[in-house]
Each structure stands twice: as structure tokens, then as C-alpha cells.
């Protein structure tokens, strides 16, 4: 089976490895490739099950899983290279990004109270050991300034105001409350993608439940 999937997904693996090497330049592209090929070795049941699907559905599911594998590996390697402890890859959850944005926008370097609160909910409540929170802030700030000016302004409007009412934020964004919420969500999603993507999933080698749209 190995020769079958290596030939079939050689270009997909190469493309995803290139994509994540650009996002995580400290990780060797060849190492990412090897990690992606290991997905096939460690998930034979899924590969067999998905091989019975239509080709487009199979390709979509496998590409999605390979991206999860790439994100997980790259986050682990980034943590090892930079020198901070990786606590279940929770660093770039939207809740953490949101906690840091007010200080980034106001150019404050005081550890946000919400970060201390988040730290108490995970394995270690010493999130600031070794100045790890400064590493987080630096990464998030760098990703923030890579956003378009429009998206930066949306997040500035949301996180530099004392008002938490969407109706008030909507006035500044010249839209409805629901429109303002969606604008902020899209800008946050772009910021998280700049950081490498959303939290990777732990993916066992067993069948997945699929929705009507094939996801």
C-alpha cells in the first residue's frame, strides 16, 4: 500500500510541507514531509476507509488530516527551537489571542490578567515562568502587524474600547451589531492563521463521523 499512497499524494505532501515551512521557517521542510508520510503509516484504517469514498472526498479528508499533522509537528518544533514549554498547544487559542490584544494595541507590556486566569485552567498556572508570556506576546504582535490595515483597525476598534456592547462597536465600524461581530471574528481568524493556524486535533486511527457536506 505504501507505494500506492506515496505516488498518489506526493504532490499534496510536498505542497503542504512547503506551505507550513513558510509559516514555520525554523522547521525543515523535509522534516515536515517525513511527518506527513508518517500519518499514512500510523493511520492505515482511515486510509483504507477513505479509499472507498469518491476521490474528491478522499482527497479532502486526507489533506485536512495532513494539515492537522503539520500544525501539530510545527508547533512542537517551534516550541523546542524557541525554548518555551508547550502546554497542550493552547497558546494560540482565540481566548489567548484576545487576552493579549488590548496590551498589544495599547503597547503595554504588563501581563494581562486574563492570561493569568487562562493559565490557572491548564496544566500549569505558571504561564509566566521563563517569560513565556513575552514570547506569546511577541508572536501575537508580529502576526497582528501582518494583517491588512483594515483588519488591524477592526481589532483596534474592538479591543481598545471600554465598551463591550456590540451595538456601540457597530457604530464605529459602520455596520450592524451582527455585522460587527462577524468582522471581528474574521479578523481574529486571520490573525490565528498568521500564527500558524488553529489548535491541532489529536487524530486516532479510527473512522470519523461525517456530516452531510462531507466534513
TIRODREN-809603 format. One line per 2 residues: for each residue y, z, x of N, C-alpha, C, CB. Coordinates in steps of 0.2 Angstrom, whole numbers. Glycine has a CB too. Layout:
BEGIN
Y Z X Y Z X Y Z X Y Z X | ...
! end
This chain:
BEGIN
-6 0 4 0 0 0 6 0 4 0 6 -5 | 6 3 11 12 3 15 15 -3 16 10 7 21
11 -8 18 14 -15 19 17 -18 13 8 -20 22 | 15 -16 7 17 -19 1 24 -16 0 13 -17 -5
25 -10 0 32 -7 -1 37 -8 5 32 0 -2 | 34 -8 11 39 -10 16 42 -17 16 36 -9 23
38 -21 14 41 -28 13 45 -29 7 35 -33 13 | 43 -25 2 47 -26 -4 54 -23 -4 43 -23 -10
54 -17 -1 60 -13 -1 64 -12 6 59 -6 -3 | 62 -17 11 65 -17 17 73 -18 17 62 -22 22
75 -22 13 82 -24 12 86 -18 8 84 -30 8 | 82 -15 3 85 -9 0 86 -3 4 81 -7 -6
81 -2 8 81 4 13 87 3 18 75 5 16 | 87 -3 21 92 -5 26 99 -4 23 91 -12 28
100 -6 16 107 -6 13 109 1 12 106 -10 7 | 104 5 9 106 12 8 107 16 14 100 16 4
103 15 19 104 18 26 111 16 29 99 16 31 | 113 10 28 120 8 30 125 12 27 121 0 30
124 12 20 129 15 16 130 22 17 127 14 8 | 125 26 18 126 33 20 127 35 27 119 37 18
126 30 32 128 31 38 136 30 39 125 26 43 | 139 26 35 146 26 34 149 32 31 148 19 30
146 35 27 148 41 24 147 47 28 145 42 17 | 142 47 32 140 52 37 139 49 44 133 56 34
144 48 47 144 44 54 140 48 59 150 42 56 | 140 55 58 136 59 63 129 59 62 138 67 62
126 55 57 119 54 56 117 47 58 117 56 49 | 112 46 62 110 40 65 107 36 59 105 41 70
109 29 59 107 25 53 99 24 53 110 18 54 | 96 24 59 89 23 60 85 30 57 87 22 67
88 35 58 85 42 56 85 42 48 89 48 59 | 91 39 45 91 39 38 86 34 35 98 36 36
85 28 39 79 23 37 73 27 37 79 17 42 | 71 31 42 65 34 43 64 39 37 64 37 49
69 42 35 69 47 30 67 44 23 75 51 29 | 70 38 22 69 34 16 62 31 16 74 28 15
59 29 21 52 27 21 48 33 20 51 23 28 | 50 39 22 45 44 21 45 46 13 48 51 25
50 44 10 50 45 2 44 42 -1 56 42 -1 | 42 35 2 36 32 -1 30 35 1 36 25 2
30 38 7 24 42 9 23 48 5 24 43 17 | 28 52 4 27 58 0 27 57 -8 33 63 2
29 51 -10 29 51 -17 24 45 -20 36 49 -20 | 18 45 -18 13 39 -20 12 39 -27 7 40 -16
12 45 -31 11 45 -38 17 41 -42 10 52 -40 | 23 43 -40 29 40 -43 29 32 -41 35 43 -40
27 31 -35 27 23 -34 22 20 -38 26 22 -26 | 16 23 -39 11 19 -42 13 19 -50 5 23 -42
16 24 -52 18 24 -59 24 19 -61 20 31 -62 | 29 19 -56 34 15 -57 32 7 -56 40 17 -53
27 6 -52 25 -1 -51 22 -4 -57 19 -1 -46 | 21 0 -62 18 -3 -69 24 -5 -73 14 2 -72
30 -3 -71 36 -5 -75 38 -12 -74 42 0 -74 | 43 -14 -78 46 -21 -76 50 -20 -70 51 -23 -82
51 -25 -66 53 -25 -59 60 -22 -59 53 -32 -56 | 64 -24 -63 71 -21 -63 71 -13 -64 76 -24 -68
67 -11 -69 67 -4 -70 64 0 -64 62 -2 -76 | 59 -3 -61 56 0 -55 61 0 -49 50 -4 -53
64 -5 -48 69 -5 -43 75 0 -44 72 -12 -42 | 77 1 -50 82 5 -52 80 12 -50 84 5 -59
74 14 -52 72 21 -51 71 23 -44 65 22 -55 | 68 18 -40 66 19 -33 73 19 -29 62 13 -30
78 15 -31 84 15 -27 88 22 -29 89 9 -30 | 87 24 -35 90 31 -37 87 36 -33 90 32 -44
80 36 -32 77 42 -28 78 41 -21 69 41 -29 | 79 35 -18 81 34 -11 88 37 -10 80 27 -9
92 36 -14 99 39 -13 99 46 -13 104 36 -19 | 95 49 -18 94 57 -18 92 59 -11 90 59 -23
87 55 -8 84 57 -2 89 57 4 77 53 0 | 93 51 3 98 50 9 103 56 9 101 43 8
105 57 3 111 63 2 108 69 5 113 63 -5 | 102 71 3 99 77 5 99 78 12 92 79 2
96 72 15 95 72 23 101 72 26 91 66 25 | 106 68 24 113 68 27 117 74 27 117 62 24
116 78 21 120 84 21 116 89 25 119 87 13 | 110 89 26 107 94 30 109 93 38 99 93 30
109 86 40 110 84 46 118 86 48 109 77 48 | 122 85 43 129 86 44 130 94 45 133 84 38
127 98 41 127 105 42 125 107 49 123 109 37 | 119 104 51 117 106 58 122 104 63 110 102 59
124 98 62 129 95 68 136 99 68 130 88 66 | 138 100 62 145 103 62 144 111 63 148 103 55
138 114 61 137 120 63 138 126 58 141 122 69 | 138 124 52 138 129 46 131 129 43 144 127 41
130 135 40 124 136 36 124 132 29 123 143 35 | 119 129 28 118 125 22 115 130 16 115 118 22
119 132 12 116 136 6 114 132 0 121 142 5 | 108 129 1 105 126 -5 110 120 -7 104 130 -11
114 117 -2 118 111 -4 123 112 -9 114 105 -5 | 126 118 -10 130 119 -16 137 118 -14 129 127 -18
139 117 -7 146 116 -5 150 112 -9 146 114 2 | 148 106 -11 152 101 -14 151 100 -21 151 94 -10
148 105 -24 148 105 -32 156 105 -34 145 112 -34 | 156 102 -40 163 101 -43 167 108 -43 163 98 -50
163 114 -45 166 120 -45 169 122 -39 161 125 -47 | 166 121 -33 169 122 -26 175 118 -25 163 121 -21
174 112 -26 180 107 -25 186 109 -29 178 100 -27 | 185 111 -36 190 113 -40 193 120 -37 188 114 -47
189 124 -34 192 131 -32 197 129 -26 186 135 -30 | 195 124 -22 199 123 -16 205 119 -17 195 120 -11
205 115 -23 211 110 -24 218 113 -24 210 106 -30 | 219 119 -28 225 122 -28 228 124 -21 225 128 -32
224 126 -17 226 128 -10 227 122 -6 221 133 -6 | 224 117 -7 225 110 -3 231 107 -5 219 106 -4
232 107 -12 238 104 -14 245 108 -12 238 103 -22 | 244 115 -12 250 119 -10 250 120 -3 249 125 -14
245 117 1 245 118 8 244 125 10 251 115 12 | 240 129 7 239 136 8 232 137 12 239 141 2
232 142 16 225 142 20 222 149 18 226 142 27 | 224 152 13 221 158 11 214 157 7 226 163 6
209 160 8 203 159 5 203 160 -3 197 163 8 | 202 155 -7 203 155 -14 198 161 -17 201 149 -17
201 165 -22 197 170 -25 191 167 -28 201 173 -30 | 191 161 -31 186 158 -34 180 157 -29 188 152 -38
182 155 -23 176 154 -18 173 160 -17 179 151 -12 | 176 166 -17 173 172 -16 168 174 -22 178 178 -15
170 172 -28 166 173 -34 160 168 -34 171 171 -40 | 161 162 -32 156 157 -31 151 160 -26 158 150 -30
153 162 -20 149 165 -15 144 170 -18 153 167 -9 | 147 175 -22 143 180 -25 137 178 -29 147 185 -28
137 171 -31 132 169 -36 127 165 -32 135 164 -41 | 127 164 -26 122 161 -22 119 166 -17 125 155 -18
114 163 -13 110 167 -9 114 172 -5 106 163 -5 | 120 170 -2 124 174 2 131 175 0 124 171 10
133 181 -1 140 182 -3 145 182 3 141 188 -7 | 143 180 9 147 180 15 149 173 16 144 183 21
152 169 11 153 162 12 158 161 18 156 159 6 | 162 166 20 167 165 25 165 167 32 173 169 23
158 169 32 156 170 39 156 164 43 148 172 39 | 159 165 49 160 160 54 165 154 52 153 156 55
169 157 47 175 152 45 172 146 42 179 150 51 | 166 147 38 163 141 35 168 139 29 156 143 32
172 143 26 176 141 21 181 136 24 179 147 17 | 183 137 30 188 132 33 185 125 34 191 135 40
179 125 36 175 119 36 175 115 29 168 120 39 | 174 119 24 174 116 17 180 114 16 171 122 12
185 118 17 192 116 15 194 109 19 197 121 17 | 193 109 25 194 103 29 191 97 26 192 104 36
185 97 25 181 92 22 184 89 15 173 93 21 | 185 94 11 188 93 4 195 90 5 188 99 0
199 93 9 206 90 10 206 83 13 210 94 15 | 201 81 18 201 75 20 199 70 15 195 75 26
194 72 11 192 67 5 197 66 0 185 70 2 | 201 72 -1 207 71 -6 212 66 -4 210 78 -7
213 66 3 219 61 5 216 54 6 221 64 12 | 210 53 5 207 46 5 207 43 -2 200 47 7
209 48 -7 209 45 -14 215 41 -14 210 51 -19 | 215 36 -20 221 32 -21 227 37 -23 220 27 -27
233 35 -22 239 39 -24 239 41 -31 246 35 -22 | 237 37 -35 236 38 -42 232 44 -44 234 32 -46
226 44 -41 221 49 -42 223 56 -39 214 47 -39 | 226 55 -33 229 61 -30 234 64 -35 233 60 -23
238 60 -38 244 63 -42 240 66 -48 248 57 -44 | 235 63 -51 232 66 -57 229 73 -55 226 61 -59
226 74 -49 223 80 -47 229 85 -46 219 80 -41 | 235 83 -43 240 87 -42 243 90 -48 246 83 -38
243 85 -53 246 87 -60 241 93 -63 246 81 -64 | 235 92 -62 230 97 -65 230 103 -61 223 93 -65
230 103 -55 229 109 -51 235 112 -47 224 108 -45 | 241 109 -49 247 113 -46 251 116 -51 251 108 -42
249 115 -57 252 118 -63 249 125 -65 252 113 -69 | 254 129 -68 251 135 -70 248 135 -77 257 140 -71
249 129 -80 247 128 -87 240 126 -87 251 124 -91 | 235 129 -91 228 126 -91 227 123 -97 223 132 -90
232 122 -101 231 118 -108 231 111 -107 237 120 -113 | 226 107 -109 226 100 -108 232 96 -112 219 98 -111
234 99 -117 240 96 -121 246 96 -116 241 100 -127 | 247 101 -112 253 101 -108 252 96 -102 254 108 -105
246 96 -99 244 92 -94 245 85 -96 237 93 -91 | 243 83 -102 243 77 -105 250 74 -105 240 77 -112
255 78 -107 262 76 -107 264 73 -100 266 82 -109 | 262 77 -95 264 74 -88 260 68 -86 262 80 -83
254 67 -89 250 61 -87 251 55 -92 243 63 -87 | 256 57 -97 257 52 -102 251 49 -106 261 46 -99
247 54 -108 241 52 -112 240 57 -117 235 51 -107 | 234 57 -120 231 62 -125 228 68 -121 227 59 -130
226 73 -124 223 79 -121 216 76 -118 222 85 -125 | 212 72 -123 206 70 -121 207 65 -115 202 67 -127
212 61 -115 213 56 -110 215 59 -104 219 51 -112 | 218 65 -104 220 68 -98 213 71 -95 225 74 -99
209 74 -99 203 77 -97 198 72 -93 199 80 -102 | 198 66 -96 194 60 -93 197 58 -87 193 55 -98
204 57 -86 207 55 -80 205 60 -74 214 55 -81 | 205 67 -76 204 72 -71 197 72 -69 206 79 -74
192 71 -74 185 70 -72 184 64 -68 181 70 -79 | 187 59 -69 186 53 -65 188 54 -58 189 46 -68
194 57 -57 197 58 -51 193 63 -47 204 61 -51 | 190 68 -50 186 73 -47 179 70 -44 184 79 -52
177 65 -49 170 62 -47 172 57 -41 168 57 -53 | 177 54 -40 179 50 -34 180 54 -28 186 46 -36
182 60 -29 183 65 -23 176 67 -21 187 71 -25 | 172 69 -26 165 71 -24 161 65 -20 161 74 -30
162 59 -23 159 54 -19 162 53 -12 160 47 -24 | 168 54 -11 171 53 -5 168 59 0 178 54 -5
165 64 -3 162 69 1 155 68 2 163 76 -2 | 152 62 0 145 60 1 141 60 -6 142 65 5
144 63 -11 140 62 -17 139 69 -20 134 58 -16 | 135 69 -26 134 75 -30 128 78 -27 133 73 -37
126 84 -29 121 88 -27 114 84 -27 120 95 -31 | 111 84 -22 104 80 -22 99 84 -26 102 79 -15
94 81 -29 89 84 -33 83 85 -28 87 80 -39 | 79 90 -30 73 91 -27 68 87 -31 71 99 -26
65 82 -28 61 77 -32 53 78 -31 64 70 -31 | 50 81 -35 42 82 -34 39 75 -35 39 87 -38
33 74 -33 29 68 -34 25 68 -40 24 67 -28 | 29 68 -46 26 68 -52 30 63 -57 25 75 -55
27 61 -63 31 57 -67 37 60 -70 26 55 -73 | 42 56 -71 48 58 -74 49 56 -81 54 55 -70
52 60 -85 53 58 -92 59 53 -92 55 64 -96 | 59 48 -95 64 43 -95 67 42 -102 61 36 -93
74 41 -102 77 41 -108 76 34 -111 85 43 -108 | 79 32 -117 79 26 -120 82 20 -116 82 26 -127
87 22 -112 90 17 -107 87 16 -101 98 19 -107 | 81 20 -100 78 19 -93 80 23 -88 78 12 -91
84 28 -89 86 33 -84 82 39 -84 94 34 -84
! end
